[in-house]
Amino acid sequence: MTLLPLKTVEEYLDSSKFLRVHKSYLVAISKIESIENSELTIQNQAIPTSRNIREKLVGSGGEK
């Protein structure tokens, strides 16, 4: 747990391994199990994605 803003945490992480998928969610790319419609799944948890990220993931062949 941290009191740091998510933006600050994001700056500390390797951008090739972590992705900000929504204003409230930062995920490890290797943990993404599926991407469908407006959400992705990690360990059976549905996480909402922003429109821009969804287009980036699906458009770049990032769909799993």
PDBQT receptor file of N, H, CA, C and O in Angstrom, charges set to zero:
ATOM      1  N   MET A   1       0.850  -1.159   0.000  1.00  0.00    +0.000 N 
ATOM      2  CA  MET A   1       0.000   0.000   0.000  1.00  0.00    +0.000 C 
ATOM      3  C   MET A   1       0.908   1.237   0.000  1.00  0.00    +0.000 C 
ATOM      4  O   MET A   1       1.981   1.235   0.603  1.00  0.00    +0.000 OA
ATOM      5  N   THR A   2       0.464   2.270  -0.674  1.00  0.00    +0.000 N 
ATOM      6  H   THR A   2      -0.408   2.272  -1.164  1.00  0.00    +0.000 HD
ATOM      7  CA  THR A   2       1.237   3.505  -0.751  1.00  0.00    +0.000 C 
ATOM      8  C   THR A   2       0.312   4.711  -0.811  1.00  0.00    +0.000 C 
ATOM      9  O   THR A   2      -0.837   4.612  -1.242  1.00  0.00    +0.000 OA
ATOM     10  N   LEU A   3       0.818   5.821  -0.382  1.00  0.00    +0.000 N 
ATOM     11  H   LEU A   3       1.751   5.902  -0.031  1.00  0.00    +0.000 HD
ATOM     12  CA  LEU A   3       0.069   7.071  -0.481  1.00  0.00    +0.000 C 
ATOM     13  C   LEU A   3       0.474   7.856  -1.729  1.00  0.00    +0.000 C 
ATOM     14  O   LEU A   3      -0.040   8.946  -1.981  1.00  0.00    +0.000 OA
ATOM     15  N   LEU A   4       1.395   7.293  -2.503  1.00  0.00    +0.000 N 
ATOM     16  H   LEU A   4       1.813   6.408  -2.298  1.00  0.00    +0.000 HD
ATOM     17  CA  LEU A   4       1.828   7.953  -3.734  1.00  0.00    +0.000 C 
ATOM     18  C   LEU A   4       0.724   7.917  -4.777  1.00  0.00    +0.000 C 
ATOM     19  O   LEU A   4      -0.039   6.953  -4.840  1.00  0.00    +0.000 OA
ATOM     20  N   PRO A   5       0.631   8.951  -5.590  1.00  0.00    +0.000 N 
ATOM     21  CA  PRO A   5      -0.320   8.911  -6.709  1.00  0.00    +0.000 C 
ATOM     22  C   PRO A   5       0.081   7.804  -7.701  1.00  0.00    +0.000 C 
ATOM     23  O   PRO A   5       1.263   7.494  -7.843  1.00  0.00    +0.000 OA
ATOM     24  N   LEU A   6      -0.886   7.228  -8.367  1.00  0.00    +0.000 N 
ATOM     25  H   LEU A   6      -1.847   7.481  -8.253  1.00  0.00    +0.000 HD
ATOM     26  CA  LEU A   6      -0.611   6.157  -9.321  1.00  0.00    +0.000 C 
ATOM     27  C   LEU A   6       0.357   6.614 -10.407  1.00  0.00    +0.000 C 
ATOM     28  O   LEU A   6       1.180   5.827 -10.875  1.00  0.00    +0.000 OA
ATOM     29  N   LYS A   7       0.265   7.864 -10.806  1.00  0.00    +0.000 N 
ATOM     30  H   LYS A   7      -0.404   8.503 -10.427  1.00  0.00    +0.000 HD
ATOM     31  CA  LYS A   7       1.172   8.425 -11.821  1.00  0.00    +0.000 C 
ATOM     32  C   LYS A   7       2.626   8.313 -11.356  1.00  0.00    +0.000 C 
ATOM     33  O   LYS A   7       3.505   7.991 -12.155  1.00  0.00    +0.000 OA
ATOM     34  N   THR A   8       2.885   8.575 -10.078  1.00  0.00    +0.000 N 
ATOM     35  H   THR A   8       2.171   8.837  -9.428  1.00  0.00    +0.000 HD
ATOM     36  CA  THR A   8       4.239   8.485  -9.538  1.00  0.00    +0.000 C 
ATOM     37  C   THR A   8       4.719   7.038  -9.506  1.00  0.00    +0.000 C 
ATOM     38  O   THR A   8       5.865   6.753  -9.852  1.00  0.00    +0.000 OA
ATOM     39  N   VAL A   9       3.852   6.136  -9.095  1.00  0.00    +0.000 N 
ATOM     40  H   VAL A   9       2.921   6.368  -8.814  1.00  0.00    +0.000 HD
ATOM     41  CA  VAL A   9       4.196   4.706  -9.075  1.00  0.00    +0.000 C 
ATOM     42  C   VAL A   9       4.524   4.256 -10.495  1.00  0.00    +0.000 C 
ATOM     43  O   VAL A   9       5.493   3.528 -10.711  1.00  0.00    +0.000 OA
ATOM     44  N   GLU A  10       3.734   4.681 -11.442  1.00  0.00    +0.000 N 
ATOM     45  H   GLU A  10       2.947   5.272 -11.267  1.00  0.00    +0.000 HD
ATOM     46  CA  GLU A  10       3.938   4.320 -12.845  1.00  0.00    +0.000 C 
ATOM     47  C   GLU A  10       5.323   4.741 -13.331  1.00  0.00    +0.000 C 
ATOM     48  O   GLU A  10       5.947   4.015 -14.104  1.00  0.00    +0.000 OA
ATOM     49  N   GLU A  11       5.806   5.883 -12.900  1.00  0.00    +0.000 N 
ATOM     50  H   GLU A  11       5.299   6.473 -12.272  1.00  0.00    +0.000 HD
ATOM     51  CA  GLU A  11       7.115   6.388 -13.314  1.00  0.00    +0.000 C 
ATOM     52  C   GLU A  11       8.260   5.516 -12.796  1.00  0.00    +0.000 C 
ATOM     53  O   GLU A  11       9.324   5.469 -13.412  1.00  0.00    +0.000 OA
ATOM     54  N   TYR A  12       8.053   4.825 -11.672  1.00  0.00    +0.000 N 
ATOM     55  H   TYR A  12       7.188   4.862 -11.171  1.00  0.00    +0.000 HD
ATOM     56  CA  TYR A  12       9.072   3.955 -11.096  1.00  0.00    +0.000 C 
ATOM     57  C   TYR A  12       9.159   2.601 -11.792  1.00  0.00    +0.000 C 
ATOM     58  O   TYR A  12      10.185   1.925 -11.713  1.00  0.00    +0.000 OA
ATOM     59  N   LEU A  13       8.106   2.213 -12.459  1.00  0.00    +0.000 N 
ATOM     60  H   LEU A  13       7.272   2.762 -12.523  1.00  0.00    +0.000 HD
ATOM     61  CA  LEU A  13       8.031   0.876 -13.062  1.00  0.00    +0.000 C 
ATOM     62  C   LEU A  13       8.524   0.869 -14.506  1.00  0.00    +0.000 C 
ATOM     63  O   LEU A  13       8.494   1.886 -15.200  1.00  0.00    +0.000 OA
ATOM     64  N   ASP A  14       8.977  -0.301 -14.936  1.00  0.00    +0.000 N 
ATOM     65  H   ASP A  14       9.002  -1.127 -14.372  1.00  0.00    +0.000 HD
ATOM     66  CA  ASP A  14       9.453  -0.510 -16.302  1.00  0.00    +0.000 C 
ATOM     67  C   ASP A  14       8.243  -0.501 -17.249  1.00  0.00    +0.000 C 
ATOM     68  O   ASP A  14       7.362  -1.356 -17.151  1.00  0.00    +0.000 OA
ATOM     69  N   SER A  15       8.214   0.462 -18.154  1.00  0.00    +0.000 N 
ATOM     70  H   SER A  15       8.929   1.157 -18.234  1.00  0.00    +0.000 HD
ATOM     71  CA  SER A  15       7.061   0.600 -19.054  1.00  0.00    +0.000 C 
ATOM     72  C   SER A  15       6.933  -0.556 -20.047  1.00  0.00    +0.000 C 
ATOM     73  O   SER A  15       5.894  -0.698 -20.691  1.00  0.00    +0.000 OA
ATOM     74  N   SER A  16       7.961  -1.373 -20.179  1.00  0.00    +0.000 N 
ATOM     75  H   SER A  16       8.805  -1.258 -19.656  1.00  0.00    +0.000 HD
ATOM     76  CA  SER A  16       7.836  -2.537 -21.058  1.00  0.00    +0.000 C 
ATOM     77  C   SER A  16       7.180  -3.713 -20.333  1.00  0.00    +0.000 C 
ATOM     78  O   SER A  16       6.829  -4.713 -20.958  1.00  0.00    +0.000 OA
ATOM     79  N   LYS A  17       7.016  -3.590 -19.010  1.00  0.00    +0.000 N 
ATOM     80  H   LYS A  17       7.302  -2.777 -18.502  1.00  0.00    +0.000 HD
ATOM     81  CA  LYS A  17       6.423  -4.671 -18.227  1.00  0.00    +0.000 C 
ATOM     82  C   LYS A  17       5.104  -4.290 -17.564  1.00  0.00    +0.000 C 
ATOM     83  O   LYS A  17       4.331  -5.165 -17.173  1.00  0.00    +0.000 OA
ATOM     84  N   PHE A  18       4.842  -3.001 -17.436  1.00  0.00    +0.000 N 
ATOM     85  H   PHE A  18       5.470  -2.290 -17.754  1.00  0.00    +0.000 HD
ATOM     86  CA  PHE A  18       3.626  -2.529 -16.783  1.00  0.00    +0.000 C 
ATOM     87  C   PHE A  18       2.907  -1.532 -17.675  1.00  0.00    +0.000 C 
ATOM     88  O   PHE A  18       3.538  -0.787 -18.425  1.00  0.00    +0.000 OA
ATOM     89  N   LEU A  19       1.588  -1.522 -17.590  1.00  0.00    +0.000 N 
ATOM     90  H   LEU A  19       1.075  -2.127 -16.980  1.00  0.00    +0.000 HD
ATOM     91  CA  LEU A  19       0.779  -0.665 -18.446  1.00  0.00    +0.000 C 
ATOM     92  C   LEU A  19      -0.371  -0.065 -17.651  1.00  0.00    +0.000 C 
ATOM     93  O   LEU A  19      -1.058  -0.762 -16.905  1.00  0.00    +0.000 OA
ATOM     94  N   ARG A  20      -0.568   1.222 -17.821  1.00  0.00    +0.000 N 
ATOM     95  H   ARG A  20      -0.010   1.788 -18.428  1.00  0.00    +0.000 HD
ATOM     96  CA  ARG A  20      -1.707   1.909 -17.208  1.00  0.00    +0.000 C 
ATOM     97  C   ARG A  20      -2.887   1.688 -18.137  1.00  0.00    +0.000 C 
ATOM     98  O   ARG A  20      -2.932   2.252 -19.230  1.00  0.00    +0.000 OA
ATOM     99  N   VAL A  21      -3.837   0.877 -17.717  1.00  0.00    +0.000 N 
ATOM    100  H   VAL A  21      -3.801   0.419 -16.829  1.00  0.00    +0.000 HD
ATOM    101  CA  VAL A  21      -4.959   0.507 -18.577  1.00  0.00    +0.000 C 
ATOM    102  C   VAL A  21      -6.208   1.325 -18.313  1.00  0.00    +0.000 C 
ATOM    103  O   VAL A  21      -7.166   1.269 -19.084  1.00  0.00    +0.000 OA
ATOM    104  N   HIS A  22      -6.203   2.083 -17.230  1.00  0.00    +0.000 N 
ATOM    105  H   HIS A  22      -5.425   2.128 -16.604  1.00  0.00    +0.000 HD
ATOM    106  CA  HIS A  22      -7.352   2.882 -16.827  1.00  0.00    +0.000 C 
ATOM    107  C   HIS A  22      -6.827   3.872 -15.809  1.00  0.00    +0.000 C 
ATOM    108  O   HIS A  22      -5.750   3.660 -15.251  1.00  0.00    +0.000 OA
ATOM    109  N   LYS A  23      -7.548   4.938 -15.553  1.00  0.00    +0.000 N 
ATOM    110  H   LYS A  23      -8.422   5.110 -16.006  1.00  0.00    +0.000 HD
ATOM    111  CA  LYS A  23      -7.047   5.946 -14.616  1.00  0.00    +0.000 C 
ATOM    112  C   LYS A  23      -6.810   5.380 -13.213  1.00  0.00    +0.000 C 
ATOM    113  O   LYS A  23      -6.053   5.957 -12.432  1.00  0.00    +0.000 OA
ATOM    114  N   SER A  24      -7.445   4.268 -12.895  1.00  0.00    +0.000 N 
ATOM    115  H   SER A  24      -8.060   3.799 -13.529  1.00  0.00    +0.000 HD
ATOM    116  CA  SER A  24      -7.310   3.667 -11.571  1.00  0.00    +0.000 C 
ATOM    117  C   SER A  24      -6.557   2.340 -11.553  1.00  0.00    +0.000 C 
ATOM    118  O   SER A  24      -6.434   1.719 -10.498  1.00  0.00    +0.000 OA
ATOM    119  N   TYR A  25      -6.047   1.891 -12.715  1.00  0.00    +0.000 N 
ATOM    120  H   TYR A  25      -6.147   2.395 -13.573  1.00  0.00    +0.000 HD
ATOM    121  CA  TYR A  25      -5.429   0.572 -12.782  1.00  0.00    +0.000 C 
ATOM    122  C   TYR A  25      -4.108   0.592 -13.544  1.00  0.00    +0.000 C 
ATOM    123  O   TYR A  25      -3.997   1.165 -14.627  1.00  0.00    +0.000 OA
ATOM    124  N   LEU A  26      -3.122  -0.046 -12.945  1.00  0.00    +0.000 N 
ATOM    125  H   LEU A  26      -3.213  -0.512 -12.065  1.00  0.00    +0.000 HD
ATOM    126  CA  LEU A  26      -1.809  -0.255 -13.528  1.00  0.00    +0.000 C 
ATOM    127  C   LEU A  26      -1.570  -1.753 -13.436  1.00  0.00    +0.000 C 
ATOM    128  O   LEU A  26      -1.650  -2.310 -12.341  1.00  0.00    +0.000 OA
ATOM    129  N   VAL A  27      -1.279  -2.426 -14.543  1.00  0.00    +0.000 N 
ATOM    130  H   VAL A  27      -1.214  -1.974 -15.432  1.00  0.00    +0.000 HD
ATOM    131  CA  VAL A  27      -1.177  -3.890 -14.526  1.00  0.00    +0.000 C 
ATOM    132  C   VAL A  27       0.145  -4.367 -15.102  1.00  0.00    +0.000 C 
ATOM    133  O   VAL A  27       0.781  -3.687 -15.908  1.00  0.00    +0.000 OA
ATOM    134  N   ALA A  28       0.540  -5.563 -14.662  1.00  0.00    +0.000 N 
ATOM    135  H   ALA A  28       0.023  -6.115 -14.008  1.00  0.00    +0.000 HD
ATOM    136  CA  ALA A  28       1.702  -6.236 -15.236  1.00  0.00    +0.000 C 
ATOM    137  C   ALA A  28       1.237  -6.870 -16.542  1.00  0.00    +0.000 C 
ATOM    138  O   ALA A  28       0.305  -7.674 -16.549  1.00  0.00    +0.000 OA
ATOM    139  N   ILE A  29       1.875  -6.515 -17.627  1.00  0.00    +0.000 N 
ATOM    140  H   ILE A  29       2.633  -5.862 -17.622  1.00  0.00    +0.000 HD
ATOM    141  CA  ILE A  29       1.476  -7.005 -18.953  1.00  0.00    +0.000 C 
ATOM    142  C   ILE A  29       1.498  -8.533 -19.003  1.00  0.00    +0.000 C 
ATOM    143  O   ILE A  29       0.624  -9.143 -19.618  1.00  0.00    +0.000 OA
ATOM    144  N   SER A  30       2.483  -9.152 -18.365  1.00  0.00    +0.000 N 
ATOM    145  H   SER A  30       3.194  -8.656 -17.865  1.00  0.00    +0.000 HD
ATOM    146  CA  SER A  30       2.612 -10.613 -18.403  1.00  0.00    +0.000 C 
ATOM    147  C   SER A  30       1.464 -11.336 -17.696  1.00  0.00    +0.000 C 
ATOM    148  O   SER A  30       1.272 -12.533 -17.905  1.00  0.00    +0.000 OA
ATOM    149  N   LYS A  31       0.709 -10.633 -16.874  1.00  0.00    +0.000 N 
ATOM    150  H   LYS A  31       0.865  -9.660 -16.705  1.00  0.00    +0.000 HD
ATOM    151  CA  LYS A  31      -0.399 -11.252 -16.126  1.00  0.00    +0.000 C 
ATOM    152  C   LYS A  31      -1.739 -11.171 -16.846  1.00  0.00    +0.000 C 
ATOM    153  O   LYS A  31      -2.710 -11.786 -16.406  1.00  0.00    +0.000 OA
ATOM    154  N   ILE A  32      -1.809 -10.421 -17.947  1.00  0.00    +0.000 N 
ATOM    155  H   ILE A  32      -1.020  -9.921 -18.304  1.00  0.00    +0.000 HD
ATOM    156  CA  ILE A  32      -3.066 -10.287 -18.688  1.00  0.00    +0.000 C 
ATOM    157  C   ILE A  32      -3.421 -11.620 -19.330  1.00  0.00    +0.000 C 
ATOM    158  O   ILE A  32      -2.645 -12.170 -20.113  1.00  0.00    +0.000 OA
ATOM    159  N   GLU A  33      -4.585 -12.129 -18.997  1.00  0.00    +0.000 N 
ATOM    160  H   GLU A  33      -5.215 -11.683 -18.361  1.00  0.00    +0.000 HD
ATOM    161  CA  GLU A  33      -5.032 -13.412 -19.533  1.00  0.00    +0.000 C 
ATOM    162  C   GLU A  33      -5.889 -13.253 -20.783  1.00  0.00    +0.000 C 
ATOM    163  O   GLU A  33      -5.784 -14.048 -21.716  1.00  0.00    +0.000 OA
ATOM    164  N   SER A  34      -6.737 -12.226 -20.804  1.00  0.00    +0.000 N 
ATOM    165  H   SER A  34      -6.823 -11.580 -20.046  1.00  0.00    +0.000 HD
ATOM    166  CA  SER A  34      -7.575 -12.002 -21.974  1.00  0.00    +0.000 C 
ATOM    167  C   SER A  34      -8.011 -10.547 -22.032  1.00  0.00    +0.000 C 
ATOM    168  O   SER A  34      -8.006  -9.831 -21.031  1.00  0.00    +0.000 OA
ATOM    169  N   ILE A  35      -8.388 -10.133 -23.239  1.00  0.00    +0.000 N 
ATOM    170  H   ILE A  35      -8.392 -10.714 -24.052  1.00  0.00    +0.000 HD
ATOM    171  CA  ILE A  35      -8.901  -8.786 -23.468  1.00  0.00    +0.000 C 
ATOM    172  C   ILE A  35     -10.181  -8.936 -24.262  1.00  0.00    +0.000 C 
ATOM    173  O   ILE A  35     -10.176  -9.467 -25.373  1.00  0.00    +0.000 OA
ATOM    174  N   GLU A  36     -11.280  -8.466 -23.689  1.00  0.00    +0.000 N 
ATOM    175  H   GLU A  36     -11.285  -8.034 -22.787  1.00  0.00    +0.000 HD
ATOM    176  CA  GLU A  36     -12.569  -8.541 -24.365  1.00  0.00    +0.000 C 
ATOM    177  C   GLU A  36     -13.340  -7.255 -24.139  1.00  0.00    +0.000 C 
ATOM    178  O   GLU A  36     -13.431  -6.766 -23.013  1.00  0.00    +0.000 OA
ATOM    179  N   ASN A  37     -13.884  -6.721 -25.193  1.00  0.00    +0.000 N 
ATOM    180  H   ASN A  37     -13.810  -7.119 -26.107  1.00  0.00    +0.000 HD
ATOM    181  CA  ASN A  37     -14.694  -5.509 -25.140  1.00  0.00    +0.000 C 
ATOM    182  C   ASN A  37     -13.996  -4.405 -24.352  1.00  0.00    +0.000 C 
ATOM    183  O   ASN A  37     -12.959  -3.903 -24.784  1.00  0.00    +0.000 OA
ATOM    184  N   SER A  38     -14.542  -4.027 -23.220  1.00  0.00    +0.000 N 
ATOM    185  H   SER A  38     -15.385  -4.434 -22.869  1.00  0.00    +0.000 HD
ATOM    186  CA  SER A  38     -13.987  -2.900 -22.473  1.00  0.00    +0.000 C 
ATOM    187  C   SER A  38     -13.284  -3.321 -21.188  1.00  0.00    +0.000 C 
ATOM    188  O   SER A  38     -13.182  -2.535 -20.246  1.00  0.00    +0.000 OA
ATOM    189  N   GLU A  39     -12.794  -4.575 -21.149  1.00  0.00    +0.000 N 
ATOM    190  H   GLU A  39     -12.876  -5.213 -21.914  1.00  0.00    +0.000 HD
ATOM    191  CA  GLU A  39     -12.089  -5.020 -19.956  1.00  0.00    +0.000 C 
ATOM    192  C   GLU A  39     -11.070  -6.099 -20.283  1.00  0.00    +0.000 C 
ATOM    193  O   GLU A  39     -11.131  -6.747 -21.328  1.00  0.00    +0.000 OA
ATOM    194  N   LEU A  40     -10.135  -6.273 -19.364  1.00  0.00    +0.000 N 
ATOM    195  H   LEU A  40     -10.085  -5.747 -18.515  1.00  0.00    +0.000 HD
ATOM    196  CA  LEU A  40      -9.172  -7.358 -19.480  1.00  0.00    +0.000 C 
ATOM    197  C   LEU A  40      -9.292  -8.209 -18.229  1.00  0.00    +0.000 C 
ATOM    198  O   LEU A  40      -9.872  -7.786 -17.229  1.00  0.00    +0.000 OA
ATOM    199  N   THR A  41      -8.745  -9.397 -18.293  1.00  0.00    +0.000 N 
ATOM    200  H   THR A  41      -8.274  -9.741 -19.105  1.00  0.00    +0.000 HD
ATOM    201  CA  THR A  41      -8.867 -10.330 -17.181  1.00  0.00    +0.000 C 
ATOM    202  C   THR A  41      -7.491 -10.709 -16.659  1.00  0.00    +0.000 C 
ATOM    203  O   THR A  41      -6.590 -11.056 -17.423  1.00  0.00    +0.000 OA
ATOM    204  N   ILE A  42      -7.347 -10.633 -15.326  1.00  0.00    +0.000 N 
ATOM    205  H   ILE A  42      -8.079 -10.350 -14.706  1.00  0.00    +0.000 HD
ATOM    206  CA  ILE A  42      -6.148 -11.088 -14.628  1.00  0.00    +0.000 C 
ATOM    207  C   ILE A  42      -6.626 -11.899 -13.440  1.00  0.00    +0.000 C 
ATOM    208  O   ILE A  42      -7.349 -11.387 -12.586  1.00  0.00    +0.000 OA
ATOM    209  N   GLN A  43      -6.229 -13.155 -13.380  1.00  0.00    +0.000 N 
ATOM    210  H   GLN A  43      -5.642 -13.572 -14.074  1.00  0.00    +0.000 HD
ATOM    211  CA  GLN A  43      -6.631 -14.078 -12.310  1.00  0.00    +0.000 C 
ATOM    212  C   GLN A  43      -8.134 -14.016 -12.042  1.00  0.00    +0.000 C 
ATOM    213  O   GLN A  43      -8.565 -13.842 -10.902  1.00  0.00    +0.000 OA
ATOM    214  N   ASN A  44      -8.906 -14.157 -13.080  1.00  0.00    +0.000 N 
ATOM    215  H   ASN A  44      -8.556 -14.298 -14.007  1.00  0.00    +0.000 HD
ATOM    216  CA  ASN A  44     -10.376 -14.165 -13.015  1.00  0.00    +0.000 C 
ATOM    217  C   ASN A  44     -10.979 -12.862 -12.498  1.00  0.00    +0.000 C 
ATOM    218  O   ASN A  44     -12.144 -12.843 -12.101  1.00  0.00    +0.000 OA
ATOM    219  N   GLN A  45     -10.214 -11.779 -12.492  1.00  0.00    +0.000 N 
ATOM    220  H   GLN A  45      -9.267 -11.794 -12.814  1.00  0.00    +0.000 HD
ATOM    221  CA  GLN A  45     -10.708 -10.465 -12.104  1.00  0.00    +0.000 C 
ATOM    222  C   GLN A  45     -10.851  -9.604 -13.354  1.00  0.00    +0.000 C 
ATOM    223  O   GLN A  45      -9.901  -9.462 -14.124  1.00  0.00    +0.000 OA
ATOM    224  N   ALA A  46     -12.014  -9.042 -13.554  1.00  0.00    +0.000 N 
ATOM    225  H   ALA A  46     -12.786  -9.158 -12.929  1.00  0.00    +0.000 HD
ATOM    226  CA  ALA A  46     -12.251  -8.157 -14.692  1.00  0.00    +0.000 C 
ATOM    227  C   ALA A  46     -11.770  -6.757 -14.320  1.00  0.00    +0.000 C 
ATOM    228  O   ALA A  46     -12.132  -6.218 -13.275  1.00  0.00    +0.000 OA
ATOM    229  N   ILE A  47     -10.947  -6.180 -15.195  1.00  0.00    +0.000 N 
ATOM    230  H   ILE A  47     -10.653  -6.618 -16.044  1.00  0.00    +0.000 HD
ATOM    231  CA  ILE A  47     -10.402  -4.844 -14.984  1.00  0.00    +0.000 C 
ATOM    232  C   ILE A  47     -10.805  -3.986 -16.166  1.00  0.00    +0.000 C 
ATOM    233  O   ILE A  47     -10.548  -4.358 -17.311  1.00  0.00    +0.000 OA
ATOM    234  N   PRO A  48     -11.433  -2.841 -15.914  1.00  0.00    +0.000 N 
ATOM    235  CA  PRO A  48     -11.846  -1.988 -17.027  1.00  0.00    +0.000 C 
ATOM    236  C   PRO A  48     -10.637  -1.402 -17.751  1.00  0.00    +0.000 C 
ATOM    237  O   PRO A  48      -9.586  -1.173 -17.153  1.00  0.00    +0.000 OA
ATOM    238  N   THR A  49     -10.807  -1.167 -19.038  1.00  0.00    +0.000 N 
ATOM    239  H   THR A  49     -11.661  -1.353 -19.524  1.00  0.00    +0.000 HD
ATOM    240  CA  THR A  49      -9.744  -0.528 -19.821  1.00  0.00    +0.000 C 
ATOM    241  C   THR A  49     -10.284   0.743 -20.454  1.00  0.00    +0.000 C 
ATOM    242  O   THR A  49     -11.466   0.844 -20.783  1.00  0.00    +0.000 OA
ATOM    243  N   SER A  50      -9.399   1.703 -20.614  1.00  0.00    +0.000 N 
ATOM    244  H   SER A  50      -8.439   1.621 -20.347  1.00  0.00    +0.000 HD
ATOM    245  CA  SER A  50      -9.804   2.921 -21.302  1.00  0.00    +0.000 C 
ATOM    246  C   SER A  50      -9.870   2.628 -22.801  1.00  0.00    +0.000 C 
ATOM    247  O   SER A  50      -9.253   1.676 -23.281  1.00  0.00    +0.000 OA
ATOM    248  N   ARG A  51     -10.607   3.435 -23.523  1.00  0.00    +0.000 N 
ATOM    249  H   ARG A  51     -11.108   4.208 -23.133  1.00  0.00    +0.000 HD
ATOM    250  CA  ARG A  51     -10.757   3.251 -24.962  1.00  0.00    +0.000 C 
ATOM    251  C   ARG A  51      -9.400   3.314 -25.670  1.00  0.00    +0.000 C 
ATOM    252  O   ARG A  51      -9.124   2.496 -26.547  1.00  0.00    +0.000 OA
ATOM    253  N   ASN A  52      -8.554   4.276 -25.297  1.00  0.00    +0.000 N 
ATOM    254  H   ASN A  52      -8.778   4.941 -24.585  1.00  0.00    +0.000 HD
ATOM    255  CA  ASN A  52      -7.247   4.439 -25.946  1.00  0.00    +0.000 C 
ATOM    256  C   ASN A  52      -6.364   3.223 -25.738  1.00  0.00    +0.000 C 
ATOM    257  O   ASN A  52      -5.714   2.765 -26.678  1.00  0.00    +0.000 OA
ATOM    258  N   ILE A  53      -6.330   2.700 -24.541  1.00  0.00    +0.000 N 
ATOM    259  H   ILE A  53      -6.858   3.072 -23.777  1.00  0.00    +0.000 HD
ATOM    260  CA  ILE A  53      -5.501   1.525 -24.257  1.00  0.00    +0.000 C 
ATOM    261  C   ILE A  53      -6.041   0.304 -24.984  1.00  0.00    +0.000 C 
ATOM    262  O   ILE A  53      -5.268  -0.480 -25.535  1.00  0.00    +0.000 OA
ATOM    263  N   ARG A  54      -7.355   0.134 -24.994  1.00  0.00    +0.000 N 
ATOM    264  H   ARG A  54      -7.983   0.771 -24.546  1.00  0.00    +0.000 HD
ATOM    265  CA  ARG A  54      -7.966  -1.007 -25.680  1.00  0.00    +0.000 C 
ATOM    266  C   ARG A  54      -7.585  -1.002 -27.152  1.00  0.00    +0.000 C 
ATOM    267  O   ARG A  54      -7.233  -2.043 -27.707  1.00  0.00    +0.000 OA
ATOM    268  N   GLU A  55      -7.652   0.164 -27.790  1.00  0.00    +0.000 N 
ATOM    269  H   GLU A  55      -7.938   1.010 -27.340  1.00  0.00    +0.000 HD
ATOM    270  CA  GLU A  55      -7.287   0.272 -29.205  1.00  0.00    +0.000 C 
ATOM    271  C   GLU A  55      -5.805  -0.024 -29.405  1.00  0.00    +0.000 C 
ATOM    272  O   GLU A  55      -5.422  -0.655 -30.390  1.00  0.00    +0.000 OA
ATOM    273  N   LYS A  56      -4.974   0.428 -28.474  1.00  0.00    +0.000 N 
ATOM    274  H   LYS A  56      -5.285   0.940 -27.673  1.00  0.00    +0.000 HD
ATOM    275  CA  LYS A  56      -3.536   0.182 -28.556  1.00  0.00    +0.000 C 
ATOM    276  C   LYS A  56      -3.229  -1.309 -28.419  1.00  0.00    +0.000 C 
ATOM    277  O   LYS A  56      -2.436  -1.850 -29.191  1.00  0.00    +0.000 OA
ATOM    278  N   LEU A  57      -3.849  -1.975 -27.445  1.00  0.00    +0.000 N 
ATOM    279  H   LEU A  57      -4.493  -1.536 -26.818  1.00  0.00    +0.000 HD
ATOM    280  CA  LEU A  57      -3.604  -3.393 -27.220  1.00  0.00    +0.000 C 
ATOM    281  C   LEU A  57      -4.098  -4.249 -28.381  1.00  0.00    +0.000 C 
ATOM    282  O   LEU A  57      -3.363  -5.092 -28.894  1.00  0.00    +0.000 OA
ATOM    283  N   VAL A  58      -5.314  -4.035 -28.783  1.00  0.00    +0.000 N 
ATOM    284  H   VAL A  58      -5.912  -3.350 -28.367  1.00  0.00    +0.000 HD
ATOM    285  CA  VAL A  58      -5.905  -4.841 -29.848  1.00  0.00    +0.000 C 
ATOM    286  C   VAL A  58      -5.293  -4.490 -31.198  1.00  0.00    +0.000 C 
ATOM    287  O   VAL A  58      -5.037  -5.377 -32.013  1.00  0.00    +0.000 OA
ATOM    288  N   GLY A  59      -5.058  -3.217 -31.439  1.00  0.00    +0.000 N 
ATOM    289  H   GLY A  59      -5.265  -2.496 -30.777  1.00  0.00    +0.000 HD
ATOM    290  CA  GLY A  59      -4.485  -2.764 -32.701  1.00  0.00    +0.000 C 
ATOM    291  C   GLY A  59      -3.056  -3.204 -32.917  1.00  0.00    +0.000 C 
ATOM    292  O   GLY A  59      -2.622  -3.362 -34.058  1.00  0.00    +0.000 OA
ATOM    293  N   SER A  60      -2.304  -3.409 -31.820  1.00  0.00    +0.000 N 
ATOM    294  H   SER A  60      -2.657  -3.281 -30.893  1.00  0.00    +0.000 HD
ATOM    295  CA  SER A  60      -0.895  -3.796 -31.938  1.00  0.00    +0.000 C 
ATOM    296  C   SER A  60      -0.715  -5.304 -31.885  1.00  0.00    +0.000 C 
ATOM    297  O   SER A  60       0.410  -5.800 -31.828  1.00  0.00    +0.000 OA
ATOM    298  N   GLY A  61      -1.822  -6.029 -31.904  1.00  0.00    +0.000 N 
ATOM    299  H   GLY A  61      -2.736  -5.626 -31.950  1.00  0.00    +0.000 HD
ATOM    300  CA  GLY A  61      -1.741  -7.481 -31.816  1.00  0.00    +0.000 C 
ATOM    301  C   GLY A  61      -1.533  -7.958 -30.393  1.00  0.00    +0.000 C 
ATOM    302  O   GLY A  61      -1.089  -9.086 -30.176  1.00  0.00    +0.000 OA
ATOM    303  N   GLY A  62      -1.844  -7.120 -29.427  1.00  0.00    +0.000 N 
ATOM    304  H   GLY A  62      -2.204  -6.204 -29.604  1.00  0.00    +0.000 HD
ATOM    305  CA  GLY A  62      -1.631  -7.447 -28.032  1.00  0.00    +0.000 C 
ATOM    306  C   GLY A  62      -2.731  -8.281 -27.425  1.00  0.00    +0.000 C 
ATOM    307  O   GLY A  62      -2.658  -8.626 -26.246  1.00  0.00    +0.000 OA
ATOM    308  N   GLU A  63      -3.748  -8.616 -28.194  1.00  0.00    +0.000 N 
ATOM    309  H   GLU A  63      -3.807  -8.336 -29.152  1.00  0.00    +0.000 HD
ATOM    310  CA  GLU A  63      -4.843  -9.419 -27.639  1.00  0.00    +0.000 C 
ATOM    311  C   GLU A  63      -4.361 -10.850 -27.439  1.00  0.00    +0.000 C 
ATOM    312  O   GLU A  63      -3.685 -11.419 -28.296  1.00  0.00    +0.000 OA
ATOM    313  N   LYS A  64      -4.720 -11.415 -26.300  1.00  0.00    +0.000 N 
ATOM    314  H   LYS A  64      -5.268 -10.952 -25.604  1.00  0.00    +0.000 HD
ATOM    315  CA  LYS A  64      -4.290 -12.781 -25.966  1.00  0.00    +0.000 C 
ATOM    316  C   LYS A  64      -5.467 -13.717 -26.002  1.00  0.00    +0.000 C 
ATOM    317  O   LYS A  64      -5.313 -14.912 -25.751  1.00  0.00    +0.000 OA
TER     318      LYS A  64
